[in-house]
Amino acid sequence: MKAITLANNGGTENLIINDIPTPSIKENEVLVRVKAIGINPVDAFVRTHAFALDMFVQPQPGEPVIIGWDISGVVEAVGREVSQWKAGDEVFGMVNFRGRGKAYAEYVAAPADQLALKPDNISHEEAAAATLAALTAWQSLVTYGKVKPGEKVLIHGAGGGVGHYAVQIAKHFGAYVIGTGSGAKKDFILGLGADEFIDHTAARFEDLVHDADIVIDSLFGDHIFRSLEAVKEGGRLIALLVPFTDEKLIQKVQEKNIYAHTLNVTSNGEDMRQLAALLKSGEIRSYVSITYPFEDIAKAHDEIETGKSLGKIVLTLP
C-alpha cells in the first residue's frame, strides 16, 4: 500500500509517499480502506517538532513513521473478536490518539471500538473531518464543560476546525453562543448558529463578555488570562493548549472558583456514535473548505499552518 511517511522532523519535504506492507490486524481491530483523511494543526506540529512527535505519535524504532489519526473509509477485514463490524461497512473515527494512528495511508488498522458507522447522508470527506476536531468540541463542552440549556458559551476561533463544531454542539444543547474570529469569518460563524460574533481584531472580547458560563480557549500563551476575565464566578474554562500550572493562573482560577480543565482529547467510540447521530440528523454538519488528493499532502500542511482556514481540510483517496 501507499503511505505518507515522515523521514525527519522539519518541513513538508519530509513527508514522503512510500510503498509499505498493508498492516495486519489484531483480534480487536478492523482493517479500513481509507477514503478520506482529516488534517489537523497537531499533524503539522508533530511534523515540525521532535518532542511533539514523541509525545503524540510515540514512534517505534525500526517502524516507518506515519502520522495522522482521522479517517473515513470502508471495512476490508475484521479481527476474530470483532462482532460489530463486517466487510463493506462504511466507518469513521479518530484512531489511537495519542499514539500510532497511522492515518496517512491507504489502509489503517483501527480498534473496532473507536469507530462509528458513517451516516449515509454525508460524504467520506465530511466524516473524516468530524473526528479529532469534533471529538475535541464534544469532550470540551459535554464531557468536561457539562453544557446546559440557556448557558452562555464563549468559543474562541469559532470559524476553525474545532470551533465550527463547538458552535453547533453548544446550540444543540440549547446554549447561547458567542463566537470570536476575524471579521472575514463573521457570516460563516453566525451561519453556524452563533447568537453573537466578536471580531477579535477590532475588540477585546473580555471587555464585552464578563458572565460566560463556559469558555473554550484554543490559543497558546497569555490569552488564557483574558479568557478568565470573561468567565463568570463559578463558571468553567476549558483550555485546549494551555496547562493550568502557572501559579498566577492557578490563583486567579481559585479566586473566581472556576472549574478549569486542559483537554486531552481521547479516542472514544461512544462519543463518535453521538456525533454520528447528530451528523445523520443534520443537527451538526462538517464544513470542508479545501480537499487535496493524497499526493498533495505538502499543500494540505502548508494550508493548515496558515491558521486561517474555515472549517476543515481533508485529503482524499480513490
Buried (B, 14 or more C-beta within 10 A) or exposed (E): BBBBBBEEBEEBEBBEEEEBEBBEBBEBBBBBBBBBBBBBBBBBBBBBBEEBBEEBBEBEEEEBBBBBBBBBBBBBBBBEEBEEBEEEBBBBBBBBBBEBBBBBBBBBBBBBBBBBBBBEEBBBBBBBBBBBBBBBBBBBBBBBBEBEEEBBBBBBBBBBBBBBBBBBBBBBBEBBBBBBBBEEBBEBBBEBBBBBBBBBEEEEBBEEBEEBBBBBBBBEEEBBBBBBBBBBEEBBBBBBBBEBEBEEBEEBBEEBEBBBBBBEBBBBBEBBEBBBBBBBEEEBBBBBBBBBEBEBBBBBBBBBBEEEBBBBBBBBBE
